[in-house]
Amino acid sequence: MSATSGAGGEMAPAERRPTPLDPYPQPRAAGAGEDERPRPIELGPDAIAVLEGRTFMFSDARGDVVPGSVGGLVHEDTRFVSRWELRLDGRPLLLLKADPIAYDSAAFFLTNPDTSRLRAHSVAVRRLRLVSDGALEQLAVYNTSSEPISCELRLRCGADFADLFEIKSGVRDRSARIVVSVGAGRDSLRFRYQVPGFLAETTIRIERSEIVDGAMEHVVAAARPRIRGTDVVWTLELPPRCSLLTLVKVAVRVNNVTFEPVAEGFGARHEPVDRRLSGWLERVPDFEAESTLLTSVFRQSVVDLAALRVTGDLLGESYVLPAAGLPWFMTLFGRDTLITSLQTLWVGAGLARGALHLLGALQGTQVDEFRDEEPGKILHEVRSGELTRLGEKPHSPYYGTADATPLWLILLSEYWRFTGQDAFVLARWDKIAAALAWIDSYGDRDGDGYVEYQTRSREGLGNQCWKDSWDGVQFADGTIPHLPIATAEIQGYVYDAKLRVAELARRLRGDVPLAERLEREAEDLYVRFNDDFWSDERGGYYVVGLDGDKRQIDSMTSNMGHLLWSGIVPAERARLVARQLMSEAMFSGWGVRTLSSDDRGYNPIGYHIGTIWPHDNSIVALGLACAGFRDEANRISLAQLEAAAFSGYRLPEAFAGFERWVSRFPVPYPTACSPQAWATAAPFAFVQAMLGLETRDGELRLDPHVPEEIGRIRIRRLHALGSEWEIAAAGSEGEVRRAEREPA
């Protein structure tokens, strides 16, 4: 029923109860949130994305960006190119082959179909694309025939200045405020958009355009293009075996700052990516495995992680940290960045240091309901597009996550254990204290000893755990719980965080009273949690959470593996949890599903309700290994590595939960990010689980259980505790030792 009987027999409306589907503090007016803007066109599985820093370009396999699609050139969360189509005699070109060259560049090889003037395959077209602060595109149009040809080449351009939040959902029409102009030399095209408080500008300039001989060494003639409307047009007369060679530069402007490619052309880059990549590779440990599969996946992950790094300076310290993923998450996140840093700690502790520094510097200091900010809270996401700058979106930054704060404490502890850098931790003790205070006050909304979430923002997230889609947390019968919600894994993180901070308090500050208090609180949480979150149904398992009425949200999920990782599961229940995780309902053969296939809401291609996430599986594998279930951990690790072999040795953000015998190959989630930071870093965690690698009490420890399929693993130049280390392991045998320093 939707109403109740009030005084005088009148029907009063039922009390509104917020849920993750409708989480807002006040009900929205009828029609609010309904969006009649057309849904964008997806680019398909062959789409190609290239990036550098916070600039990326996303196109179809021909290199085209079709208007109305999700493609384009995006810089700092604003789309500066929304149309970029190459046409020959009015016809789209045919794809021969396209691939990224490096993470910031790609090559597209095309040819012509039959046109009114040309037979098919009379022309070969090469597009070379480089993304930096803006973009460069070199076009080469080659007459493959022995006869002169006449044709028209047209580059159709457009800029809609969409905010990143709109690109995937529907873009507002800004055309009335976009001014298009042609440069004085008729060699450039400018799109300018301005509203109070925000200005964006795209300049497309032809840097070079000429006819060259077959070797592309000698200029035969000039080939000046014309600008018609928003198109750049070349009317070509190409001699046999000659080419048009032209260079197009795209510069972008945000308010008073202009960004343009630093390279003058291909092969003339300033501080080339190859040099930056080689510098990163020099700092990463040397890794060898008898398994060519593991070696290939490891190497691809190292390169992808380099692509996702974001650098900067804040409060007198330079930082390097991983952005969350390409194309939609090229920014700082809380949870994603912290988990990626945990996964990669043994590969490069600098990422963890950067994440701890920047996230600590941006820790919440006030109550701001629109941004879900509270004192001591670690942020969820930072954006810089128009909607955020003008206050329509709360991401400046947005703090709507309940798990980033304990995860920040866990990473800080693990960074200290791995590096031994006492001063780094002590310099942030006020932030540690603020994070603990948030957990016990704002985080525990009703004083029951559990961290819950419920947005206070009119633009806030409904679910604020890692499964943050609206249906990511649900009952076994598929119904959506009422807010606030306390999810199981967050309580595990809090338990782990308090024990870790107790260790830091005792070891670094000699603060025994604080250490003992935190240990008592952790023990109390351990006891209560195992009473309130455990269910004896279905053979015994941990429910995903408690709803606003403290009812168990009884779906069976992968979150149980996070509990093993946090250490909050008693030994007698760990075996039951391991059995559930590896059951047919949870383990597909490619990995552990987010939601059991026995639950009513299960959907093998639902974002958080049946898909398989590599980062999730890496935490599950680490948890199983920590609890002593090494064979089960290896089974997950091997399945994930085998899945990576089907996608260029790169694990995507997520793939479908179909059984392995049904799909034969892993089916990608429709709009998965790739590369995505915590998926990219998952193989490092799988290796750590195989090796039993950890640092404790100033020692690097090894407890290997390497599967036979992997064979021997050797690692050199691993940096930990102020030294270089070498590791060798096969099966259950292994050796770890400090590397001998060469004499000066």
URRANOR-V684664 format. One line per field, one symbol per residue. phi: phi as a letter, one per 30 degrees, with the letter a starting at -180 (. if undefined). psi: psi as a letter, one per 40 degrees, with the letter a starting at -180 (. if undefined). burial: + if it has 24 or more other ideal C-beta (glycine too) atoms within 12 Angstrom, else -. A space follows every 50 residues. Layout:
phi=???
psi=???
burial=???
This chain:
phi=.cbbdceiiddcddddcdbedbcdebdddeididbcddddddcjdcebbb baiccbbbbdddjdcdeicddkccbhibdcbcbaccbchicddcdcabad cbdcaabbcbbcddbdcbdeidbcbcccbbcbdjabbccbccddccbdbb accbcdcabchddeddecckcddcedccccbcdedhcbbbcbbbbejabb bbccbddaaacbdedhcbdcadbddccbicccbcccbcdeicbdbbbccc cbbbhcccbbedddldibddhdeeddddddddcdedbbbddddddddedd dddddddddbclbahibdbbbdddlccdbdadcdeddddedddceddadd dddddddddddceebbcbddchdbeidcdcacbbdedddcidccdbcccd bccdddddddddddddddcidedddddcddddddddddedcddcdcicic dcbadccdbdddcbcddcddcdbadddjdcddddbcddddddddeddddd dedddddccicdededdddddddddeddedddccbddhjjacddlcddci dddcdcbdeeddddddidcdedcedddddddcdddccdjcldddbddddd debdcdebbkdccedddddddddddddjcdddddddddddddddddbiic ddeabdceddddcibdcddebddadbeddedeeddddddddidacbhibc cbbdbddeddidcbbbidcahibcbbbbaahccabbaddddddd
psi=ieiihaieeihiiihhhiiddgeidiiiihehehheiiiihieieeihhi ihbfhihhiieeeihhieieiihhhfehhehehghhihfeiiihhdiiii daeeiihhhiiiahideiiifehhhhhhhhhbgaihhhhhhhheieiiih ihhhhhiihefiiddddedhhiheddehhhihidefeihhhhhhihehhi hhhhhhdihihiidefdhhdiighiihhbfihhhhhghiheiihhihhhh iihhbehhhiheieihefihgiddddddddddeiihhhidhddddddddd dddddddeihiahhfehiihihidiheefgihicdddddddddededhed dddddddddddeiieihhddefiiheihidihieaddddeedieffiheg heeddddddddddddddddfgdddddefdddddddddddecddgdefeei hiihieiefiidhfadgeidedhiideeihiiiihhiddddddddddddd ddddddddefgddddddddddddddddddeddeiheifehihidahaeef ihheihiedddddddeeehiddeddddddddeidddhedeahidiheeid ehhefhdefeihhdddddddddddddeegddddddddddddddddefffh hidiiieiidedddihhiidfiihihdeddedddddddddefhihhfeih ihgighidddaihhhifhhifeiiihhhihbeiihhihihhii.
burial=-----------------+++--++---------------+--+---++++ +++++++++++++++++++++++++++++++++++++++-+++++--+-+ +++++++++++++-+-++---+++++++++++++++++++++++----+- ++++++++++++++++++--++-+---+-+-+----+++++-+----+++ ++++++++++++-------+--+-+-+--+++++-+-++--+++++++++ ++++----+++++--+--+---+--++--+--+++++++-+-++++++++ +++++++++++-------++++++++++++++++++++++++++++++++ ++++++++++++++---++++++++++++++++++++++---++++++++ +++++++++++++++++++++--++--++-++++++-+++-++++---++ ++++++++++++++++++++++++++---+++++++++++++++++++++ +++++-++-----++--+--++--++--++-++++--+-+++++++++-- -++++++++++++++++++---++-++++++++-+++++++++++++++- +++++++++++++++++++++++++++-++-++++++++++++++++-++ ++++++++++-----++++++++++++++++++++++++++++++----+ +++++++--+-++++-+++++---++++++---+-+--------
